[in-house]
Amino acid sequence: MSPTLPYPALYATHGGIWIAGPDGEVRGIGRGEAAARAAETPMIVLNAAVTAARLGIADFSGLDLLELFAFVHPARFAVPTPAGLARALGLAPPVDDARAPAFLIEAAQALLTRMAEPDGWAEAYGAWNSAQSLARLRWPWSAAVGRVLAAPARPERGLFARLPEWDEAGGRPQPRNVQLGEAETLDRLARLVGEGAEARDGQKLYAATNARAFDPRFGEGRPNIVLAEAGTGIGKTLGYLAPASLWAEQADGAVWISTYTKALQRQLDKETRRIFPDPAVRREKVVVRKGRENYLCLLNLEDAIQGGFQNRAAILAQLVARWAMYTRDGDMVGGDLPGWLPTLFRRAGSTALTDRRGECVYAGCPHYRKCFIERAARASEGADIVIANHALVMILAQRRADEGHPLGRIVFDEGHHLFDAADSTFAAALTGQETIELRRWIIGPEAKSRGRRRGLSARLSDVASYDEEGALAIEAASAAATLLPADGWLGRLGENLPLGPVERLLAAARATVYARANAQDAGYGLETDVGEPDPALIDAAQPAIEALESLMRPMARLRQRLAAVMDDGPDWLDGQARARIEGAIAGLTQRGQLVAAWIAMLARLGGPLDPDFVDWLAVDRIEGREIDIGLHRHWLDPSRPLAETVLKPAHGVLVTSATLRDGEDWTIAEARAGTVHLDHAPRHIAVPSPFDYAAHAEVLVVTDLKRGDVAQLGQAYHRLIAAAGGGTLGLFTAISRLRAVHARIADRLARDGLPLYAQHVDPIDTGTLVDIFRDDPHASLLGTDALRDGVDVPGESLRLVVMEGVPWPRPTVLHAARKAAGGGSVHDDRIVRARMRQAFGRLIRSASDRGHFVLLGAATPSRLLDAFPGGVPVLRVTLDEAVARIAAAAGTRPATDAGASGDVLPGLAES
């Protein structure tokens, strides 16, 4: 048993602050005393960043229990609350907040006791070495850990020696042509649903129809397309995993399942355990594939733990190294690294541990054969199911189609976001940040720049010594890259002292934006369209084009020389050198396309506008501070490149969501999915939700709040949350209003035992905020767009959704162009209905759920209210009436009587 801890513990909420002595005696204290005690005495806390925010101080240096948990149990998750930690450790949770600090001491004691008994501690290996490194960094827990942790009987291998190497594998043969029968598809579905549970008729129909997306195609550029809308509760994921897994097994091919949110990726990863219950088999058959920036970079980690990081950042690096020894796949964003761990260190460098854009040296890295990113990429080639996101799938589909082996079978879940994902993926932005990134990729570190980034000449030195033309191309590209913006460009533009042709172009763009942008946008980003451009901007465009062309030519020549070296196959071209050159070719191709898009954008300045594109100038700002400046180009209809680069090369594509259509019409779904650009029609299926929305949900439109009155808005949120007893998801369209409301009501609610959390306020990542919300039926959560979709909180924890108003689209240049092309106000209405439908979809997630959806919008047009499921009562009521109805429901939870008060809007209640 470990010795008694000599430390007090502190627990702070919006409702109060309590301190417990080492003997467990608890008393309440004020903010001033708590801040003073925190400055002079080491104290145990749960999430030091949150504690500091509650105390109103800049920082809190204490013994964070979450850091100790991450050390003892790396790659395990615990909800970062006293109750969540109690469950993770098998302890009794505190009965109230006042007993929480005594529990923190108990939890710390339990973790230390676990370390004192290594035979029952699954993650004991490597702890001794980590503890020694952390002690040298003066980690606050080092003394306590040092008293209980015994040295291992024999030396332990470090992380880099212990990580396994991935193996090269031969190419996968082309999938066999198979056609899934309905009976075998439904048999697979029944197996996945499990014994004792019967697949519903709607789910069976959905699965059988989805199977047709896996049929052999009958013409080049004519994929089998299925658009499938499946209402909440159908069992959508199993409904497409059944045919997908069956096809992969019979055809020996891979199915790429794409999502828009990380939450659904995690859910899918769990659901695939039904297909492959054996963990070892599942590791081979199912791969979660993300962009490079999500994974731990081993070379960055090595730099960090060998002195590259200092102070708190160095402690984070050691805890991440401990996690890396136990992680499944090295995914730092949404994987098995607890989302709360990086946030404990504020801005202490977690992003510097991932693979930042352009700095990977591929086979030149000493850890290349153990790299998590490369392992995931190779594993996906042999997997049956690859879980990815829309943006990555689109990029890979385009790249692999160019290479002659396209992604053959794709499932786009959360398909209502396909248009938006394509909009971002196929856009171009000639900005200061983008151009300086390209300069660094080509030239490498300059002047006093630190880091291990290497330019083309360093990465390809062996090629330069072997191939004279290649060496000249590298030299020419490096010289041309000096014409791009350099360090300090943003400051120079602020002082109107640009250097070089591209900086002068950006300076002219900035001047145009400030001359023409709306003053109402003060403090936020500014933008203006490129119509009738300023003569200074046109004059700056041609020298910028010439600079970009002077860069593009040697990049293209270098790409050709690298391909020639690969064909020559010199003696020094081993597997690692080949991989490094292949990486350089891919990088040059991608960046060459980017530069070509920039040149095309500039070439049209001052000329007739291209009807296929929307171009504008922008100054990006955060709270009035400029962060980027540049020219932007988006497709007016991004589903066109989506169809050309993703759909047509594929053999089969399933696009599915609970909200694909606008009403009963498939026209919009086809347009936004890109199928209107194919020469054949897709297959449709719509399976309604089995939930009785009319009996279990009610929509209340509050009519007596003054628009723009933050005080009234805060009062409304306070009364509604109090009436529901928590369990509320509050959705905002502006971060400033969210913060203002939170500041007004958090303390009052907390004093009533109703904790309130908020995005953009609490120093906690969004995924963890949702986990905390889900875990506590008395908690409420305020958020923005990220919480309107992809949040799955069934049961009592979510029984009220409140929207601050009608979610009209922001009037940007891009939106104005699409509105004009899409029918004016009809286009806006379609967007609003989709957003309201998605927000309402958070409310009822299981057959037993009940709840209210409140819209704080007196001027809400009736034409928008058909966004809600048919039969759901929609009433216009005062705030007092809304509070009364919610309070009554919270007390007895009966089926809602739509006629009790308020006027039911015509056509929306069942007859």
N, C-alpha and C positions, 0 to 999 in steps of 0.2 A: 504494500500500500504506500502511495506517495505521501510525503509529509504535508501537513496543513499549509495552505497558501497564506502568505502574510499580507496579501493585497486586499484593499477594499474594492467594491464594485459599484459602478454608476449606471443607472438606466434612465434615459430621458425620452419623453414623448411630448407631443403638443399639449397633453393634459397635465403633466407634472414631471418632477425630477426626484429620483430617490437614490439614496446611497446606502450601501450595506457594508458594515465593518467585517474584518476577517472572521469574527465570531458569528456573523449572520444577522446581527441586529440591524434593522432597517429604519430609516427616518427620511422624511421628505425635506428637501432643501430648495432654495431659490436659485435662479440662473447665476447670479453674481457669485454666490458661495460655491456653486458647482464649478464655475469657470476657474475660480481661484484654487480650489482643491485639485482640479485637473492639472493646473500648471505646476503644482509643487509635489504632488504625490502620484506615483504610478497606480493607475486604477484599471480594473478589468471592465471592458465595455463590449457591447455587441454592435459592431460596425462603427468604427471611430469617425468616419466621414459623416454619417447620419447624426451621430451624437454631437459632433461639432456644430452641425447645422441647427440642431435643436437648442444648443446652448448659445447660439449666436456668435461663435468665435470662428476665427479663420481656420484653425487646425487643432487637432486633438492628438496628443502623443501619449498613448496608453497601451495597455495589453489587450489587443483586439482578439476576442474569442474566435472570430471567423478566421483569422490568420492561423491560430493554433489548430482549428479544425482542418484547414487546408493542408497543414503540415502532417497531421496525424492520419487524415483520410484523403489523400490527393485523388482526384478524379471521381470523387463522390459529391453529391449535391445534398444540401440541406436548406430548407427555407430559412432565410436569415432573420428569424424572429425567435423569441424564447420558446414558443410552442413548437415551431419547426425544428429547432435544435434539439429540443427534448425528445421528439419522435426519432430523430436521427441517432440519438445516443441511448434510446431505451429508457429515458427518465420520465418522471411525472412532471408535466408542465406547471408553471406557477399559476395560481388561481386568479391572480390579477396583476396589474402593472406594478403595484407596490411591492409584491413579492419577487419581481423579476430580478433585482440585483442580487438577492440571496441565491436565486437559481443560477445566475451566471457564475458564482463562485463554485456551486455544486457541479456545473457542467465542466468548468475548467479542471476541477478535481478529477472528474470521470475521465477526461481525455488524458490527463497525466497518468492516472492509474492504468489506463490501457497501454501506454508506452512502457510502464514498469513491468508489464506481463507480455513480453513479445511473442510467446507461443500462441496466443490467441489474437495476435494483431496481424492482419493480412498484409498490411503495407509497411512492415517493419524494415524490409530490405532497403538499404540506402539512407535510412533516417539518420544514422550516426554521422555519416559524411556531411549530409545537409546541415545537421545541427552544428557541426564544427564550423562550417562556412558561415552560417547565420550568426554564430557567437562572435566571430571576428567582425561582423558588421554591426554588433551591438543590438541585435534583435531583442525587443523587450521581453520576449518569452524565454530567452536563452538560459537565464539562470534557473528558472523552474524546470525547463526541459533537461538541463544538464544534471539536475539532482536525481532524475528518475531514469534517464536513458543510459543503458549499459553499452559498453563497447562490444561490437560483434566478436564472436569467437575467432573468425578469420577475416582478413580484409575483403571488402566488398568492391565489386567493379563499379566504376562510375557510369553515368548516363551514356556517354558516347561509346563506351566499350560494350554496354549491355544491349543497346538497341539492335534489333535484327536488321540484316540487309535485305533489300528486295532483290528478286531474281528477274533477269530478262526472260521474256517468254516469246514464243513465235506468234506470228499473226493469227488471228482467229479466222477460220474459214467463213465464207458467206453463209448466212442462215439458210436452213432448208425451207422449202416452200411447203407450208402446212396450212390447213384450214380447220379451225376449231369447230367442233360440233357443239350444238346447244346442250346436249345431255352431259358431255364431259365438262363443259364450262360450268354448268350448274352443280355437277358433282364436286368440282374444285371449290366452288363457292360454299357449298355445304360444309366441306372440310375446314375451310377457313373460318366460317361462322362458329363452328364448334358444336360438340355434342350438347344436347339439351337446349339449343337455341335454333330456331327455325328461320331460315331466310325468308323474308317477306316477299310477296308477289312482285311489288315494285322493284325490290332489289334484284330479283331474278330477271325481270325484264330488262333492267338496266345493264346487268352483267352480260346477258345474252346479246344485246345490241352492241355493247362495247367490243365484243369479240370480233365483230366485223371489221374493226380498225386494223386487225392483225391478218386479214386475208391477203393472199398474194395480189399485188397490183397488176393491172392489165394494160399499162401503158406508161411510158416514160413521162414524168411530170404530172402523173395522174394518181396521186396517193389516195388510199382509202381514208376518207375523213368522216369522223363521227362527232357531231356536236350534241352533248348530253347534259341536260339540266336535271339535277337531282336535288330535290328539296332536303332540308335539314332532317336528319333522322333516317334517311334511306339506307345509310351504310355505304356511302359513296366510295371510300377508299378500298374496302373489300370488294366492292362491285367492279372495280377495274383491276385490282391486284389479282383477282381470280383468273381472268383471261390473260393478263400480262404474264403472270408466272407460268401458266400452262403453255403459252406460246413459247416463252424462253426455254422451257424444258424440252419441248418437242422439236423446236427449230434450231436449238443451240445458238440462240442469238441474244442480244441485250435489248432491254426495254429501258428507255430513259424516261423517268417520271420527274416532271418539273413542277415546282411550286413557286409562289410569289413570296411567301413568308417563311421565316425560319421555324416558326411554331408548327406549321404543317410538316416541314421536313422532319422535325423531331417525332411528330405523331406517326408519320409513315415509317420511320426507322423502327419504331416500336411495333407497328402492325406487321412488319415483315417477319417478326418472330413466329407468327402463326404459320408462315410458309416454311421457314427453316428454323425449327425449335433448337437444333443443335448449334451452339454458339460457334464452333469451329467451322461448320458448313456455312453458316450464315456469313461469317467473315469473308468467305470466298465468293458467295453468291450475291451479297448485297453490299453496295458501296455508296457512301454519301460523298458526293463530289461538289466541291465549292471552288470559288475563285482563290487564287494564290494568297490574297491578302487575309484570308481567314485562318491560315495554318501557321503554326509555330515554325520559324526559320531556325534551324539548328546552328547555323553559322552566326546569326545575330545573337542567339542565346549564349553561344560560346564567348563572343565578344563581350557580352554584358556581364557574365559571371567572372570573366578574367580582368575586370577593371573598367570596362566601357561604361557601366552604370555606377552611380554613386548614391550614397544615403538611402532613402526609402526605395528608390528605383532598383538598387542592388538587392534589397530584400525581396522585392517582387520577383526579380530574375531568379533568385534561389528557390522560391516557392514554385515558380513555373517549371524550373528544372526538376523539382521533386515530382510535380504533376506529370512531366514528360516521361518519367520512368513507368507510369501506370496508365497513361492515356490509351484509348483505343485507336485513335487516328490523328492526334495532334491538332484537332480543330479547336481553335481558341475562341471562336465566335459561334455559339450555339451548340458546341460539342459537349464533351464531358468536363471541360474546365468550368467551374462554377462561375456564372455570369457576374456574381458580386465580387469575385476576387480582384480583378483589375480596378474596379471602382473604389476599393479600399485605399488605393494609392493615388487617387485623383489623377493628376496629369503626369504621373511618374514613369511613363514610357512603355505601357503594354503594347501600343501599336508599333513601337520600334523593335518588338520581338517577332513580328510577323514579316512576311515577305513583301516588302514595299515595292511599288511598281518600278521596274527597270533595273533593280540592283542585283538580281540573281545571277550567279556566275555558272550555274548549271554544273556541268561535269568538272569545272575548275574548283568546285567546293570540296573540301576534304570529307564532308558528310553526305555527299551526293547519293551514295548507295544506301543511306539510311534515312534520306529525306522523306518527311511525311507527305509533302506535296507530290513528289515523284511516285511514292508508293501508291497514293490514291489514284493518280493518273493511270498507272499501270494496272492496278487492281480493277479499274472500271473497264478495261479492255476485255477482261475475262469474266466479268460479273453477269448475272442474269438480270438484276435490277440495279439501276444506277439512279440515285435520288439526287437531283440538282435543283438549280433555280432557273427562272426564265431567262435571265440575262446570259448566264453561262451557257445554257443550251443553245441560245441563238448564236452566240459567238462561235461555239464549237461546231454547230451545224454548218455555218458559213465556211469555216476553216476546213472542215473535213469534206465538205462537198467539193471544195477547190482541189483537195488532195485525192479525190476519186473514191472515198469510202464514207459516204454521208451517214448521219444518224438515221437509221431505218425506221424504227418504231418509237414514237414519242407520245407520252401522255402529259398534257398540260392541265394539271389541276389548278384551282383558282383561276380558271380561264377567263374570268371577267377582267383580269388584270393584264391579259396578253397584249392588248393595244398599248397600254401605258409602258409595259416592259419593252416592247418594240420601239416605242417613241424614244426611250432613253438609249437603247442599244444602237440604233441606226442614226443617231444624231451626230453632229460635228460641232466642235467649239474651238475657235481660234482665240485662246485667252492667254494671259500672262502665265498662269499656273501650268497650262498644258505645254506651252512652248519652252518654258524653262525646264520642265521635266524632260522634254526631248533633248534639249541641249546637254543636260547632265547624263542622259543615257549614252549619248555619242561621245562627249568629251571626257566624262568622269569628273572627279573632284578637282576644283580649281582653287587657287590661292590658299586661304586658310580653312577651306571646307574640310570637315572631318567625316569619318565613316569609311566603310569598306567598298563603296560603290566604285566600279571600274569602268572606264570608257571602252570604246571599240578597240582602240589600239592595244590596250592591256589584255582584253579578253581574247583577242585574235592575234597575239604576237607570233604564234607559230605559223599561222597562215601568212602573215606579212613577210616572214623570213623565207617562206617557201614560194610564194606567188607574188611577183613584182607588181603585176597589175592590181592585185588585191591590196597590196601595201599602198599604192598610189590612191586607190579609191578610199581607203581609210583616212589617209592624210587629207584628201580633198573634202570628205564629209566633215572631218573635225574642223577644218578651216571654215567651211560654210556655216557650221553650227555656231560659230562665234558671232554671227549676225543675229542670233536669237537673243531674247532677253536674258540678262545675267542677274546674279544676286543683287538685291537692292532695287530692282526695277520698279516696285510699287512706290517706294519713297521718291524715286526720281520722277515718276509720273505725277505724283502729288505736288512736286515743286516745278513741274513743267520743264524738266531737264532730261528728256529721253535720249538714250544712246542707241544708235543703230536703226535700221529701217523698220523692224517689227515693233520696237518700242515706240517709234514715232507714229506708226499706225494705231497702236493702242492708245496713245495720247490723244490722237484725233478722235478716236471712238469715244473716249472718256469725255472730251469737250462737247461732242455732239449730244451725248446722253444728258449731261447736266444742262445743256441749253434747251432740251426738248422734253425731258421727262416730267411727269406730274409732280407738283410740290407735295401732294398728299402722301406720297411715298416716303417722305422724310424719315430717315432712320432705318429704312429697309432698302432692299435692292431696287435699283432704278433701271428702266429699260425704255427703248424707243425703237420703232421700226426703221428700216433702212430706206424708206421712200424719200425721194428728193434729198440725197445725202449732201452734207456740207462739202464744198469744193476742197477744203483741206483734207477731208477724209478720202476723197477720190484721188487727190494728188499723192497721198501717202500709200495708197493701195498698190500702185505699180512697182515702186521699189521693194515693197514687201513681197510681191509675187516673184520678182527677180531673185530675191534672197532665198525664198523657199524653193524655187526651181534649181538654184545653184546647189541646194542641199539634196534635193530629190534625185538629181542625176548621179552623183557618186554613190548614193545609197542603192540605187538600182544596179549600178555597175558592180558594186561589192556583192550584192546578192547573187549576181550571175557568176562572179569569180568563186564564191563559196560553193555554189552548186558544181562548178567545174572541178574544184579540189575534191569534192566528195566523189565525183566520177573517176578522177585520177587514182584515188586510193593510195596515197603515199605510205611509206612504211610507218611513219609516226601516227597515222590516223587510226588509233585504237578506238575501242568502244566509247571511252570517255571523251576523246577529242571529237569523235563523230557526233555525240550527243550535244556537245558544246556548239559545234558549227550548225547543227540543225536548229538549236535554240536561237542562234544569231540570225539564221535565215528567216525563221518565223517572226522574230522581232523586227527585222528589216521590212518584211512584207507588210506586217500590221502597221508599222509607222509610215511606210511609204504610202499606204492607202489613206492614212490620216492626213499627210501633207498634201496629197492630191485633192482631198476634200477641201482643205483650207484654200488651195489655189483656185479651185472652182468657185468657192464662195466669194473670194475677192474679185475674181474676173467679172462678176456680174454687178459689182457696185457701180451705180450710176447708169446702168443699162436697164432694159426691160426686166421685170421680175419674173423669175421662173415659177410658173403656176404649180409645180409639184412641191415646192419648198416654201417654208416660212423663215425669213431671215430677220434678225434683230440685233441691236447693240445693247450691252448690259454692263452695269457696274454692280457687282455683287457686294453686299454689305451686311454686317451683323451689328445691330445696335449703333448704326451710324459709322462704323469702322469699315473701310474698304478692304476687301480680301481678294478680289479678282476683277479683271476688266477684259472685255473681249467681244467678239462677234459670234453669233450662234446661228446654226441652221438645223431645222427639223423638217422631216417630211410632213407635208400637209396630211397625208394618209400613210402612216408608218406600216399599215398592214400590207402595203405593196412590197417593200423589201422583205417583210416577213414571209409573204407567199413565195417570193422568188428564191430566197436563200434557205428557208427552213421547210416550208410545206412541200414545194415541188420536188426537191431531191429525195424526200422521205418516201417510204412505202406505205406507211399508215400513221395517222395522227388522230388522237382522241383529245378533244377540248371539252372540259367538264367543269361545272361550278353549280352552286345552288342558285346563282343569279345570272344566268347567261342572257336571258331575253328581257326585253322591255315589254311587259304585259304578256300577250300571247303571240307576239310577232317575232319571227326568227330573223327578219331582215337585218336588224341591228347586230345581232349575234354573228351573223355571217360576215357583215362588213368589218366588225372589229376583230374577228378571227382571221381575216384575210382570205376566206374561201371564195369571196366574190371575184377574186383575181385568178381563179382556176377555171378550166373549161368544162367542169362537171360539178354537179350539185353535191353537197355533203348529205350524209344520213343524219336525221334528227331524232332525238327522243327526249321527252320531258316527263319526269316522274315526280308527282307532287309529294310533298312532305306528308307523313302519316300523322303528324301532330295535330291536335284539335286547337288550333290557334284561337278560334273564336271563343272557346270556353276558358282558355288559359292565359289570354293576353288582352290588354286594353291599351289603346293609344289615347293620350290626353294632350290636346293642343291648348296651352295656356295663353289666355287672350288679354291679360291685364298687366303685362310687364312693358315698361317703356324701353324701346330699343336704344341701346347704347348706354343705359344707366347701369354702371358696374355695381353700385351699391344694391340696387334692386336685384340684379342678377345673383350676387352673392347671397342675399337673403333668400332668394328662391331655392338655390342649391342647398342652403343650410336646412331650410324647412322640409324640403323633399327628402333629403338623406336622413334627417331625424325621424320623419314619419315612417320611412321604410326600415328604420333600425339598421342602417348600413346597407351593404350588398348592392351598392350603386356604382354604375359606370357612367361618369360624366364626360361628355364629348364636346370639344371646343374646336373652333376654326381658327383661333388666334392664340398664340402662346402668351401674349401680354394679358389677355383677359383671363386665361387659365391661372396665371400667377396671381393676378389681382384677387380672383375669387378664392383661391387657396389661402392667401394671406388673411383674408377676412374671416374664414370659417373654420380653419383647421383646429385652432385652439378650443373654440366653443364645442365642436363635435367631440374632440378628444376628451374633454371634461365629462362628457356624457357616455364615455366608453365606446366611442365610434371613431376609430383611427381613420385618418384620411391620408392617402398617398397621391403623388402627382408626378407625371413626367415633367421634365424641364425645371423641377423644383428639388425633388429628392435626389441626392447623388447616388442613384441606384439605376442599373440598366433596366430597359423596358421589360425584358423577359422575366427578370427577378421581381419587378413590381407586379406583374401579372401573377406570378407564383404566390407572392404574399397575399394578394387580393383573393386568389382562389382558395387559399388556405384558411382564411378567417372570414366567417359569414357576417361579422360586424364591421369589416373594413370596407372602405370605398376608394375608388381610384378615378382620378381625373387625367385625361389625356387628349391627344390630338388624333390626326388621321391614322397613325400607326395602330391605334386601338379600335378603330372602326371596323377592321377586318382581320381575320386570322386569330382572334382571341376566342378560345374555347373554355368557358367557365360554366359547366352545368351545375345544377343544384341550387341550394340556398345562397351560395356566395354571390350570385348575380340575380337580383329580382327587380331591379329598376335600372333603366337606361334613360339618361337625360341628355338631350342635345340642346346647346345654347341658342340655337336658331336654325333656320333653313340653311343647309350647307351649299350655298351658291358657289359656283366656281370663281376663282380669283380672275379678275379681268386683265390677263396678260396679253401681250402681242400675239402669242401662239393661240391662246384661247379665242381671241377676237377673230383670227383668220379661220379657225375651225368652226366657230359659230356662224360666220357668214357662209361658209361652204355647206354647213349641216342643217340649214333651215332656221337660223335665228334663234328665237326663244325656245323653239322645240328642242334644239340641241342642249340648251341649258337645262330644260326640264328633264331631259333624259338623264343627264349627269346627276341632278339632284335626286331623282327617284332611285337611281342606282345606289347612291350614297346612303339614302334613308333606308333602303332595303337591306343593305349590308349592316347598317347600325342596328336595325331591328333584329337581324339574324343573330346578334350576340345574346338576345334575351332568352329565347326558348331553345335549349340545346338537348333536352331529353323529354320523354313523354310526360314526366312528372313535374317539369318546370312550370312555374306560373310567374307572371310579373306584369309590370307597367312600362310603357314607353312614353316618355314625356318630351314634347317639343315646345320649347319656350319661344314661340313665334306667333304673335297675334295676327300678323299679316300673311300667314301661310296660305297660299292659294289652294283651293279645294282640288284643283286638277292634279296636284302632286300627291294626294293622299291615297291614290290607288297603288302606291309603292308597297303598301302593307298587304299581307295575305287577305284574300277574300273572306268576308265574314267577321273579321276582327272589328270590334266596336271602336269607332273613332269619334271622340267627343271634344267639342270646344268648351272649355271650362275656365273659371277663374283659378288663380293660384290656391285660394282657400279650398275650393272644391277638389282640386287635384290632391292637395295634402290630405284632405279628409278621406278620399277614396283609397289612397295609398296606405294611410294609417289603418283603415278598416281591414284592408287585405292583409297587412302585416300582422294584425292581431289574430285573425281566424283562418286566413288563407282559403276562403271559399271560392267557388267558381264565380266569376264576375257577373253582376247583373247590370247589363249595359244601360238599362233604362232608369237607374236610380237617380242620376242627376246629369245635367248637361244635355246638349242636343246632339243626337246621332246624325252624322252627315249623310246626306242622301246617297243611296247606292252602295254603302260600305258595310251595312249590317245585314245579316241574313234575314230574310223575310220569315 
